[in-house]
């Protein structure tokens, strides 16, 4: 798929989530929580490579990396009650990076390398 089409589809998804959130609140969260980007990425990878093993590896990697990314969503509301939006977002991102590093450390410790 041409890069321009990929970029346009990504922009449309972000705009759709933003607009739905502004107009219908919770429905924007539902839309954002769907693994649409991962599914579209799998379709693009498959259409360009026809390699199902690559899709299986990608799916496993996404699964393991979703877990530490949940730290952002858990800590952001807590920080928002105590800090400005940008500080809260930055601190939540730092927590997420720390959780990614922790996850990588656990992988090394148990000698598992999904990445």
QUIHUUR-V949731 format. One record per backbone hydrogen bond with DSSP energy under -1.0 kcal/mol. CO is the residue of the C=O (numbers start at 1). NH is the residue of the N-H. Records with the same first field share a line. If there is no record, write none. Layout:
# QUIHUUR-V949731
CO=NH ; NH
This chain:
# QUIHUUR-V949731
2=6
3=7
4=8
5=9
6=10
7=11
8=12
9=13
10=14
11=15
12=16
13=17
14=18
15=19
16=20
17=21
18=22
19=23
20=24
21=25
24=27
25=28
26=30
27=31
28=32
29=33
34=36
35=39
36=40
37=41
38=42
39=43
40=44
41=45
42=46
43=47
44=48
45=49
46=50
51=55
52=56
53=57
54=58
55=59
56=60
57=61
58=62
59=63
60=64
61=65
62=66
63=67
65=69
66=70
68=71
69=72
70=74
71=75
72=76
75=79
76=80
77=81
79=82 ; 83
84=88
85=89
86=90
87=91
88=92
89=93
90=94
91=95
92=96
93=97
94=98
95=99
96=100
97=101
98=102
99=103
100=104
101=105
102=106
103=107
104=108
105=109
106=110
107=112
